[in-house]
């Protein structure tokens, strides 16, 4: 089914195809999604940061920014679905065109810029999905800051989002690594990172008391950090008590796609070209963080072998995005096989 759909969608502009897919999935009944797209994913339960995942394969943030298709992606067999990145206020994102396919490289370049409907709209959708009682997997929510919020006030945006999503999220990811919001990656370093992480942990403790449940907080980092910077981030994550890390976001490097017609387009590159570096960052994190610290790997996963490589590097869970666009839902079962 998916190869036929992909053939038709790839004839359209990338963002048009994405919007059409979201429109279809958000109105498609769950049983129909399961019948058409679920490749009979076997149970492979994994326990990470106090949560039980039906299987270790998740959908990365960015595909369902507004939480419009939680039920559909859950029905496809994902062990967890991460929605967002969401910001306190709605924002349109960057000017179009801002999404480009590179099929020769099994890659995508995007400079979307956290386009989303705002945190209140996302929370309402997540609440409805949870209240349906049909979700099988874990729900993560990825939070960010508005583009027009200066970095000195970034903590306010993250805390607003954390407060609003806490009641409906199973875990929360703090996105400090998108290359498409000016200055955002600066928050991965030094005092700015420490201040944000300390503020988030304090708010998490307060919210745990208010809601009577503990919601893990993770941080998503970039693949473009140096090895020394990865070690520094690892130290800060452990010292401040952050519950886990997602490695990695998209890359600014164009070395692997040099000469392609879209190579000079601004934005983050995802897919096969980021596989090697992303896996190396996972390996560095595992060495720095020890055997028990939760790591979710994402970046370039498009096969059982890719998922197995992430696991061997130290990942507890794996997420897919670009590989899912190119391979379709069958990739879920392929990746689950790496954990057997």
Secondary structure, DSSP 8 states (H G I E B T S, - for coil): -HHHHHHHHTTS-HHHHHHHHHHHHHHS-HHHHHHHH--------EEETTEEESSSEEE-TTSSTTSSSHHHHHHTT-SEEEEEEE-SS-B--S-S--EEEEGGGTEEEE---S-BS-HHHHHHHHHHHHHTT---SEEEEEE---TTS-GGGHHHHHHHHHHHHTTT-SEEEEE---TTSTTGGGGGSHHHHHHHHHHHHHHHHHHHHHHTS--EEEEEE-TTS-HHHHHHHHHHHHHHT--EEEE---B---GGGTTSTTTTS-SEEEEGGGHHHHHHHHHHHHHHH-SSSEEEEESS--SHHHHHHHHHHT-SEEEESHHHHHH-THHHHHHHGGG-
